[in-house]
Structure formats: structure tokens, C-alpha cells
């Protein structure tokens, strides 16, 4: 989701992302990457995950050190879940740092090329946020990643640090928390459930056709976004699970500052 304007340009972003190598085949013995510095930085700057103190993030020696760790790392040496946790955290930490450095801004979209041109040093290479998301993270084939990507915006799921050991549970927990928020995630509207527009943009991943992501899956997501509802029903608050129709909230791109 190259951020906030994804719906109309998903297919073109997929084409661009094909230039980025697919995630490396994980080794037989799993290795771990230390995300404790990011966890400490977020505990200080975003203790509830929703509101970020960007001044604290800008001053954080833990965040600065973590980004140096990301730059020097070899993610191909990690197990599959550790790789995915690495790239989710890399995406979030990179955008967090970028917005912190450029404050005051009203939205990450006010930073020219924040998602498509600004390059971040991660895993011994330089990548844009869009390349990390579309070229790497989505290619792991797990739609729950859309509950883990934080775009430094009010409309994003909560910000947290991930680890490979409990990655699936953490993504589902973040999804439940996100969808329980009536302003950002999901709420009832008569006989419908109205959910985050992120789920409309990523409907082709929640109900994929072939390998995720795919141009066909993206197209079907655009044409039939209601396909996402069965895939996320179990993560919705219980009061919303019986809904058979779906609508989509407006996305708030404002910076999630405290």
C-alpha cells in the first residue's frame, strides 16, 4: 500500500515492485534479529501504539542505533518469520524516523516522495517504503501484514515492534485491536460493517488469486472488495461478525502525533 492513495495505483506499484528480489529462502536453522532497541524506542515514543511523540522519536538513541543495525544486517540469514518481522519493523522504523526528522508536517504525504522516492538503508541495500511493502513484505503471502504496517498516520494500525517467535499471534492481536477501534478500524452501520479502507486497498491479498501479490488479485480486490469480509470476520469484534455487507471508512492520512 504505497501509502494512502493505493487503491487506484496498486497494479502499477506491483509492476515497480517486481524489480525488488523476492524474500530469500530461509535457512534450515532459524536465526533471530534483536529488535529490543526498537521496542524501547516505541515504549518511550508511542506507549499506546496509536499516538507518537515524534520529538521523543527524533531524540531516541535506541531508534538511531536500531536503524544502524537494520542497515548492517543480512536478513537472508534469518528464518522465514524472522525475515518478515525484520522487514515489517524496518518499514515502520524507517517511516517513523523520516517523519520525526521532518516535523512539523501534517501528513507523511507532505514529504515529497516519502513512500516512492526516499530511500532507506536496510539489509545492506537502499529501498523505498513502497519497495519494502510491495516488493518484499507482501510477497511473504500473509495478508495479516496489513495489520502490521504503520504509515505514520492516524488511519494506520497501532505501532509495535515484532519478533519472529510470536509473529502470527502479534499480527492477529494488532488486527483485533485495530478493528475494535470504531474511528479507524471497524464499526456497525445498520446491516453493514464499515471497515478501514486499508482492507479495501488490500482486498486482493486477503482473498488472493495465485501468488500474493498478483495483478489479477489486485484487480479482483478493486472490483469485488467485499471478498475481504470472510477473511477478517474472525478478527472483528463479536458484535460485528454477523454482518453480510461491507462498507469502507475514509482513511485519515494525518500524522499520528501525540
Secondary structure as GFF3:
##gff-version 3
##sequence-region A 1 258
A	DSSP	three_ten_helix	6	9	.	.	.	ID=ss1
A	DSSP	alpha_helix	10	17	.	.	.	ID=ss2
A	DSSP	alpha_helix	36	45	.	.	.	ID=ss3
A	DSSP	alpha_helix	54	59	.	.	.	ID=ss4
A	DSSP	alpha_helix	61	72	.	.	.	ID=ss5
A	DSSP	three_ten_helix	75	77	.	.	.	ID=ss6
A	DSSP	alpha_helix	80	102	.	.	.	ID=ss7
A	DSSP	three_ten_helix	108	110	.	.	.	ID=ss8
A	DSSP	beta_strand	120	122	.	.	.	ID=ss9
A	DSSP	beta_strand	125	127	.	.	.	ID=ss10
A	DSSP	alpha_helix	129	130	.	.	.	ID=ss11
A	DSSP	pi_helix	131	137	.	.	.	ID=ss12
A	DSSP	three_ten_helix	138	140	.	.	.	ID=ss13
A	DSSP	three_ten_helix	143	147	.	.	.	ID=ss14
A	DSSP	three_ten_helix	164	166	.	.	.	ID=ss15
A	DSSP	alpha_helix	167	179	.	.	.	ID=ss16
A	DSSP	beta_strand	186	189	.	.	.	ID=ss17
A	DSSP	beta_strand	192	195	.	.	.	ID=ss18
A	DSSP	alpha_helix	197	201	.	.	.	ID=ss19
A	DSSP	alpha_helix	203	206	.	.	.	ID=ss20
A	DSSP	alpha_helix	215	223	.	.	.	ID=ss21
A	DSSP	three_ten_helix	225	227	.	.	.	ID=ss22
A	DSSP	alpha_helix	228	232	.	.	.	ID=ss23
A	DSSP	three_ten_helix	233	235	.	.	.	ID=ss24
A	DSSP	three_ten_helix	238	240	.	.	.	ID=ss25
A	DSSP	beta_strand	245	248	.	.	.	ID=ss26
###
